[in-house]
Amino acid sequence: MKVTAVETFLVEPRWLFLKVSTDEGVTGWGEPVVEGRAETVRAAVHELSELVIGQDPLRVEDLWQVLRRGGFYRGGPVLSSALSGYDHALWDIAGKARGLPVHELLGGPVRDRVRAYSWVGGDRPSGVFDAVAQQVASGFSAVKMNATAEMRPIASPAEAAAVLERAREAREALGPDGELAIDFHGRVSPAMARRLVRMLEEVQPMFVEEPVLPELPAEVLASVVQASTVPIATGERLFSRWEFKPVLDAGVAVVQPDPSHAGGISELRRIGSLAEIYGASIAPHCPLGPISLAASLQVAFTTPNFLIQEQSVGMHYNGTDPTYLVDMAPVRVVDGWIARPTGPGLGVEVDEAAVRRAAEVGHSWRSPIWRHDDGAFAEW
């Protein structure tokens, strides 16, 4: 079998899909994208195609190594995301060629279903109690919310108290049996992160996510870990196992590699195994489309230290929640759980006609630019 063609599709709301075709008619799909930089990643995907076209797609690991290490400059969000999409597609082909779901090729399932969480509150969180109550009514036992909008390096007592009050509302709606994840989104300074995680101990979060910017030294993250008993999670802006080791050394409880950013299924597996050494869990970051979710689920079902699955249905970025699958059942959340997919490859069938129609429109989604009340740039 040889790869014959590579195509990309820019589709709303902010996604990029990849189709890899072969001379035996078996096709694979992937989702390589950096949110807000989809066109940049698209260029990287097509540049890397010269390393893939004409090659045997079943040599998944060899192609992963070539795509990762075949240039003198490697890694980073753009190249790692391009690699991720190829890895999805190659595993999809490998499973379809053998008539098996990818998780069967990776050693078989270690669980029968995975728990998923839903987002509430939006970028500037509000209406938290009602939003969480609605998710609980629809069957979710776990939700995630942003802690705050933009926050000054040293926030006022009122701003800090508002973070705790929103978390209290969420906890009240969830009850003692529900799980609450709180995302700082890198918006919070180290000093405020240390203060806030101590305050949030009261509501016992499942984890606090990305409490500080990922580019800060690991010692800064370690200081937040040590400031309270709240489990700390991070990883959506880390792109390889080499980048995850320092944060694990810092003591995080949960790693969050993204299947569309961190090297695809192949690297997520390795990051999960690395986390297992530290007694840490893996909760893949996955706020993108159904192909990315399908790839993430293949890892979830074969990884012993998997914790919980993010998914984007109902997320504020999506608008009307577009569907690009013939049947959404393999990735559908029912009463807060996703059943083990049994179809070959990634376990989903892409509605290619719908994808091609959407690609005629495309999108130009960008990350918002925020500013503090004095006009200075603020982290989104």
ZICOR-V972906 format. One record per pair of residues at least 24 apart in sequence whose ideal C-beta (glycine too) atoms are under 7 Angstrom apart, sorted by the first residue. I is the first residue (numbers start at 1). J is the second residue. D is the distance in whole Angstrom. If there is no record, write none. Layout:
i->I j->J d->D
i->I j->J d->D
This chain:
i->1 j->26 d->7
i->1 j->56 d->6
i->1 j->57 d->6
i->1 j->58 d->6
i->1 j->97 d->7
i->2 j->54 d->6
i->2 j->55 d->7
i->2 j->56 d->6
i->3 j->52 d->5
i->3 j->53 d->5
i->3 j->54 d->6
i->3 j->55 d->6
i->3 j->57 d->5
i->4 j->53 d->7
i->6 j->45 d->7
i->6 j->46 d->7
i->6 j->49 d->4
i->6 j->52 d->6
i->6 j->53 d->6
i->8 j->42 d->5
i->8 j->45 d->6
i->8 j->46 d->7
i->9 j->355 d->5
i->9 j->356 d->7
i->9 j->359 d->4
i->10 j->38 d->6
i->10 j->42 d->7
i->10 j->359 d->6
i->10 j->362 d->4
i->10 j->363 d->6
i->11 j->324 d->7
i->11 j->355 d->6
i->11 j->358 d->4
i->11 j->359 d->6
i->12 j->322 d->6
i->12 j->358 d->6
i->12 j->361 d->7
i->12 j->363 d->5
i->13 j->317 d->6
i->13 j->318 d->5
i->13 j->319 d->6
i->13 j->322 d->7
i->13 j->363 d->7
i->13 j->365 d->6
i->14 j->38 d->7
i->14 j->317 d->6
i->14 j->363 d->6
i->14 j->365 d->4
i->15 j->288 d->6
i->15 j->289 d->4
i->16 j->41 d->6
i->16 j->42 d->6
i->17 j->291 d->6
i->17 j->355 d->6
i->18 j->45 d->6
i->18 j->85 d->4
i->18 j->89 d->6
i->20 j->57 d->7
i->20 j->89 d->4
i->20 j->93 d->7
i->22 j->57 d->6
i->22 j->93 d->6
i->26 j->93 d->5
i->26 j->96 d->5
i->26 j->97 d->6
i->28 j->57 d->7
i->28 j->89 d->3
i->28 j->90 d->6
i->28 j->92 d->4
i->28 j->93 d->4
i->28 j->345 d->7
i->29 j->88 d->7
i->29 j->89 d->6
i->29 j->92 d->6
i->29 j->291 d->5
i->29 j->346 d->7
i->29 j->350 d->5
i->30 j->85 d->4
i->30 j->86 d->6
i->30 j->88 d->3
i->30 j->89 d->4
i->30 j->291 d->6
i->31 j->85 d->6
i->31 j->88 d->6
i->31 j->260 d->5
i->31 j->288 d->6
i->31 j->289 d->6
i->31 j->291 d->4
i->31 j->292 d->4
i->32 j->81 d->5
i->32 j->82 d->5
i->32 j->84 d->5
i->32 j->85 d->2
i->32 j->260 d->6
i->33 j->81 d->6
i->33 j->260 d->6
i->33 j->288 d->6
i->34 j->77 d->5
i->34 j->78 d->6
i->34 j->81 d->5
i->34 j->261 d->7
i->35 j->367 d->7
i->36 j->365 d->6
i->36 j->366 d->5
i->36 j->367 d->4
i->37 j->78 d->7
i->40 j->78 d->6
i->41 j->78 d->6
i->41 j->81 d->5
i->41 j->82 d->6
i->44 j->78 d->5
i->44 j->79 d->6
i->44 j->82 d->4
i->45 j->82 d->5
i->45 j->85 d->6
i->48 j->82 d->6
i->48 j->86 d->7
i->52 j->86 d->6
i->57 j->90 d->5
i->57 j->93 d->5
i->58 j->94 d->6
i->58 j->97 d->6
i->60 j->90 d->5
i->60 j->91 d->6
i->60 j->94 d->6
i->60 j->266 d->7
i->61 j->266 d->7
i->63 j->90 d->6
i->64 j->266 d->5
i->75 j->239 d->6
i->75 j->240 d->6
i->76 j->239 d->6
i->77 j->239 d->6
i->77 j->261 d->6
i->80 j->239 d->4
i->80 j->240 d->7
i->80 j->261 d->6
i->80 j->262 d->6
i->80 j->263 d->6
i->81 j->260 d->6
i->81 j->261 d->5
i->83 j->263 d->6
i->83 j->264 d->7
i->84 j->259 d->6
i->84 j->260 d->5
i->84 j->261 d->6
i->84 j->262 d->7
i->84 j->263 d->6
i->84 j->264 d->4
i->85 j->260 d->7
i->87 j->263 d->6
i->87 j->264 d->3
i->87 j->265 d->6
i->87 j->266 d->5
i->88 j->264 d->5
i->88 j->265 d->7
i->88 j->291 d->6
i->88 j->295 d->5
i->88 j->346 d->7
i->91 j->265 d->5
i->91 j->345 d->7
i->92 j->345 d->4
i->92 j->346 d->5
i->93 j->345 d->7
i->95 j->344 d->5
i->95 j->345 d->4
i->96 j->344 d->5
i->96 j->345 d->4
i->99 j->344 d->5
i->100 j->344 d->6
i->101 j->298 d->7
i->101 j->341 d->6
i->101 j->342 d->6
i->101 j->343 d->6
i->101 j->344 d->6
i->101 j->345 d->7
i->101 j->347 d->5
i->102 j->265 d->6
i->102 j->298 d->4
i->102 j->345 d->6
i->102 j->346 d->6
i->103 j->298 d->5
i->103 j->301 d->4
i->103 j->302 d->4
i->106 j->269 d->7
i->106 j->302 d->4
i->107 j->302 d->6
i->108 j->302 d->7
i->109 j->301 d->5
i->109 j->302 d->6
i->109 j->340 d->6
i->110 j->301 d->7
i->110 j->302 d->6
i->110 j->304 d->5
i->111 j->301 d->6
i->112 j->340 d->6
i->113 j->337 d->5
i->113 j->338 d->6
i->113 j->339 d->5
i->113 j->340 d->6
i->114 j->297 d->7
i->114 j->300 d->5
i->114 j->301 d->7
i->114 j->306 d->7
i->114 j->309 d->5
i->114 j->337 d->7
i->114 j->338 d->5
i->115 j->142 d->6
i->115 j->308 d->5
i->115 j->309 d->7
i->115 j->336 d->6
i->115 j->337 d->6
i->116 j->308 d->7
i->116 j->309 d->4
i->116 j->311 d->5
i->116 j->333 d->5
i->116 j->336 d->6
i->116 j->337 d->7
i->116 j->338 d->6
i->117 j->142 d->4
i->117 j->143 d->6
i->117 j->144 d->5
i->117 j->181 d->6
i->117 j->308 d->6
i->117 j->310 d->6
i->118 j->143 d->5
i->118 j->314 d->6
i->119 j->144 d->6
i->119 j->314 d->7
i->119 j->315 d->5
i->119 j->316 d->7
i->120 j->145 d->5
i->121 j->145 d->4
i->121 j->146 d->6
i->122 j->316 d->4
i->123 j->149 d->7
i->123 j->316 d->7
i->124 j->149 d->4
i->125 j->166 d->6
i->128 j->166 d->5
i->128 j->169 d->4
i->128 j->170 d->5
i->129 j->169 d->4
i->129 j->172 d->6
i->129 j->173 d->5
i->132 j->170 d->5
i->132 j->173 d->4
i->132 j->174 d->6
i->133 j->173 d->4
i->136 j->173 d->6
i->136 j->174 d->6
i->136 j->178 d->7
i->139 j->334 d->7
i->139 j->335 d->4
i->139 j->336 d->5
i->140 j->336 d->5
i->141 j->177 d->7
i->141 j->178 d->5
i->141 j->179 d->6
i->141 j->336 d->5
i->142 j->178 d->7
i->142 j->179 d->4
i->142 j->181 d->7
i->142 j->206 d->7
i->142 j->308 d->6
i->142 j->336 d->7
i->143 j->170 d->7
i->143 j->174 d->7
i->143 j->180 d->6
i->144 j->181 d->4
i->144 j->183 d->6
i->145 j->170 d->6
i->145 j->182 d->6
i->145 j->183 d->7
i->146 j->183 d->5
i->146 j->185 d->6
i->147 j->182 d->5
i->147 j->183 d->6
i->147 j->184 d->5
i->147 j->196 d->7
i->148 j->187 d->6
i->150 j->187 d->6
i->150 j->370 d->5
i->150 j->372 d->6
i->150 j->378 d->4
i->150 j->379 d->7
i->151 j->187 d->5
i->151 j->188 d->5
i->151 j->192 d->6
i->152 j->372 d->6
i->153 j->189 d->4
i->153 j->191 d->7
i->153 j->192 d->7
i->154 j->191 d->6
i->154 j->192 d->7
i->155 j->192 d->6
i->160 j->195 d->6
i->160 j->196 d->6
i->160 j->199 d->7
i->163 j->196 d->6
i->164 j->199 d->5
i->164 j->200 d->7
i->167 j->200 d->6
i->167 j->203 d->5
i->168 j->203 d->6
i->171 j->203 d->4
i->179 j->206 d->4
i->180 j->205 d->5
i->180 j->206 d->6
i->181 j->205 d->6
i->181 j->206 d->5
i->181 j->207 d->6
i->181 j->209 d->6
i->182 j->208 d->5
i->182 j->209 d->7
i->183 j->209 d->4
i->183 j->210 d->6
i->184 j->208 d->6
i->184 j->209 d->6
i->184 j->210 d->6
i->184 j->211 d->5
i->185 j->210 d->6
i->186 j->210 d->5
i->186 j->212 d->7
i->186 j->213 d->4
i->186 j->214 d->7
i->186 j->379 d->5
i->187 j->379 d->5
i->188 j->212 d->7
i->190 j->216 d->7
i->190 j->220 d->5
i->190 j->223 d->7
i->190 j->224 d->7
i->193 j->224 d->5
i->194 j->223 d->6
i->194 j->224 d->6
i->194 j->227 d->4
i->197 j->224 d->6
i->197 j->227 d->5
i->197 j->228 d->4
i->197 j->230 d->5
i->198 j->227 d->6
i->198 j->228 d->5
i->200 j->230 d->6
i->201 j->228 d->5
i->201 j->229 d->6
i->201 j->230 d->6
i->205 j->230 d->6
i->206 j->231 d->7
i->207 j->231 d->4
i->207 j->232 d->7
i->207 j->233 d->4
i->207 j->253 d->6
i->207 j->254 d->5
i->208 j->232 d->6
i->208 j->233 d->7
i->209 j->233 d->5
i->209 j->234 d->7
i->209 j->256 d->7
i->210 j->234 d->5
i->210 j->236 d->7
i->214 j->238 d->6
i->218 j->246 d->4
i->218 j->247 d->6
i->218 j->249 d->6
i->218 j->250 d->5
i->221 j->247 d->6
i->221 j->250 d->4
i->222 j->250 d->4
i->222 j->251 d->6
i->225 j->250 d->6
i->225 j->251 d->4
i->225 j->252 d->6
i->233 j->283 d->7
i->235 j->285 d->7
i->236 j->285 d->4
i->238 j->262 d->7
i->239 j->263 d->7
i->240 j->267 d->6
i->241 j->267 d->7
i->241 j->270 d->5
i->241 j->271 d->5
i->241 j->274 d->5
i->244 j->271 d->5
i->244 j->274 d->6
i->245 j->274 d->7
i->248 j->274 d->7
i->248 j->275 d->6
i->248 j->278 d->5
i->248 j->280 d->6
i->252 j->280 d->6
i->253 j->280 d->6
i->253 j->281 d->7
i->254 j->280 d->6
i->254 j->281 d->5
i->254 j->283 d->5
i->254 j->307 d->6
i->255 j->280 d->6
i->255 j->282 d->5
i->256 j->283 d->6
i->256 j->284 d->7
i->256 j->285 d->4
i->257 j->284 d->6
i->257 j->285 d->7
i->258 j->284 d->7
i->258 j->285 d->4
i->258 j->286 d->7
i->259 j->284 d->6
i->259 j->286 d->6
i->259 j->292 d->5
i->259 j->295 d->5
i->259 j->296 d->4
i->259 j->299 d->7
i->260 j->288 d->5
i->260 j->292 d->5
i->264 j->295 d->7
i->265 j->295 d->5
i->265 j->298 d->6
i->265 j->299 d->6
i->268 j->299 d->5
i->269 j->299 d->6
i->269 j->303 d->7
i->272 j->299 d->7
i->272 j->303 d->4
i->272 j->305 d->6
i->275 j->305 d->6
i->276 j->304 d->7
i->276 j->305 d->5
i->281 j->305 d->5
i->281 j->306 d->7
i->281 j->307 d->4
i->282 j->306 d->6
i->282 j->307 d->6
i->283 j->307 d->4
i->283 j->308 d->5
i->283 j->310 d->7
i->284 j->309 d->7
i->284 j->310 d->7
i->285 j->310 d->6
i->286 j->310 d->4
i->286 j->311 d->6
i->287 j->312 d->5
i->287 j->315 d->6
i->287 j->317 d->7
i->288 j->312 d->6
i->289 j->324 d->7
i->290 j->324 d->6
i->290 j->325 d->5
i->290 j->331 d->5
i->290 j->348 d->6
i->291 j->346 d->7
i->293 j->331 d->5
i->294 j->330 d->7
i->294 j->331 d->6
i->294 j->346 d->4
i->294 j->347 d->6
i->294 j->348 d->5
i->295 j->346 d->6
i->297 j->331 d->7
i->297 j->338 d->6
i->297 j->341 d->6
i->298 j->346 d->6
i->301 j->340 d->6
i->309 j->338 d->6
i->324 j->350 d->6
i->324 j->351 d->6
i->324 j->354 d->5
i->324 j->355 d->5
i->325 j->349 d->6
i->325 j->350 d->6
i->325 j->351 d->6
i->326 j->351 d->5
